[in-house]
Amino acid sequence: MRCLHTNKNDNSACREEAKEYLACRMENNLMAKEEWSKLDSDEWAAWSKRGDPVLHIELAKWADIFLIAPLDANTLAKISNGLCDNLVTCTVRAWEISKPLIFCPAMNTKMFQHPLTSSQITILKSWGYLEIPVIEKVLICGDTGPGAMAEVSTIVEFLKDLINKQGIK
Ligand SMILES: Cc1cc2nc3c(=O)[nH]c(=O)nc-3n(C[C@H](O)[C@H](O)[C@H](O)COP(=O)(O)O)c2cc1C
C-alpha cells in the first residue's frame, strides 16, 4: 500500500520491491507464520507428516477478511468452478462462507465483456462474496474501456468501512 502510494499506483515498481522484500525475508528465515505474503511453494515446505499444519487451511482459519485484488479472469474462472490448484484458490475453497471475501476483478475489456465474466461474478456474489467493480480507463494493453481494477483508494475505503462495521480489531 505504501509503495503504491509513493509510486502513484505504478504496480511494476511495487512488484520489484515486493519480490526483493520477500526474497530477503525468506533468505533470513524471517517469514513469520502469520505473515500476509505467502507463496505456493510454502504450502509443501511447511508440511511433512500427518498433523503438521497445512498452510491454506491455517490461513483460512486465521484471517478475518479475504481480499483478492486483482482477481484475474483465470482465477475468477477457477474460483467460480471450485478449482483449487494454488495457495490462493485452495484458501478460497477452505474459506468459511460467513466471513467476508472481497474480490476486485481486473481484465482486458474484451475479456470483461465475454458473457462468462458476468455469469462467474454472479456465482461469487450468490455465495455472499463482495465485489468491488471494475472501472473504465486506459488498460495495460493500451485499450480503453471497462475492466481495470478499482482504484486502490476505493478498495482501502471499502475495507476500512467493512472493518468498522464488523468491529474487527
Ligand atoms: C502483461 C500481461 C498482463 C495481463 N493482465 C491481465 C489482467 O489484468 N487480467 C487478466 O485476467 N489476465 C491478465 N493477463 C493474463 C494472465 O496473466 C493469465 O490469464 C494467467 O494465466 C493468470 O494466472 P493466475 O490466475 O494464476 O494469476 C495478463 C497477461 C500479461 C502477459
The ligand as an ORCA input file, in Angstrom:
! r2SCAN-3c Opt
* xyz 0 1
  C       1.267     -8.180    -19.430
  C       0.087     -9.066    -19.084
  C      -0.950     -8.524    -18.366
  C      -2.059     -9.305    -18.027
  N      -3.068     -8.738    -17.332
  C      -4.161     -9.468    -17.052
  C      -5.247     -8.891    -16.343
  O      -5.227     -7.720    -15.950
  N      -6.335     -9.657    -16.116
  C      -6.413    -10.952    -16.529
  O      -7.442    -11.580    -16.308
  N      -5.388    -11.540    -17.168
  C      -4.274    -10.837    -17.454
  N      -3.244    -11.427    -18.124
  C      -3.341    -12.861    -18.435
  C      -2.963    -13.692    -17.188
  O      -1.599    -13.453    -16.879
  C      -3.186    -15.187    -17.446
  O      -4.564    -15.403    -17.626
  C      -2.656    -16.068    -16.304
  O      -2.940    -17.404    -16.629
  C      -3.282    -15.735    -14.952
  O      -2.832    -16.691    -13.988
  P      -3.268    -16.630    -12.424
  O      -4.768    -16.556    -12.379
  O      -2.749    -17.915    -11.846
  O      -2.612    -15.422    -11.837
  C      -2.127    -10.659    -18.443
  C      -1.049    -11.208    -19.150
  C       0.020    -10.424    -19.497
  C       1.151    -11.056    -20.288
*
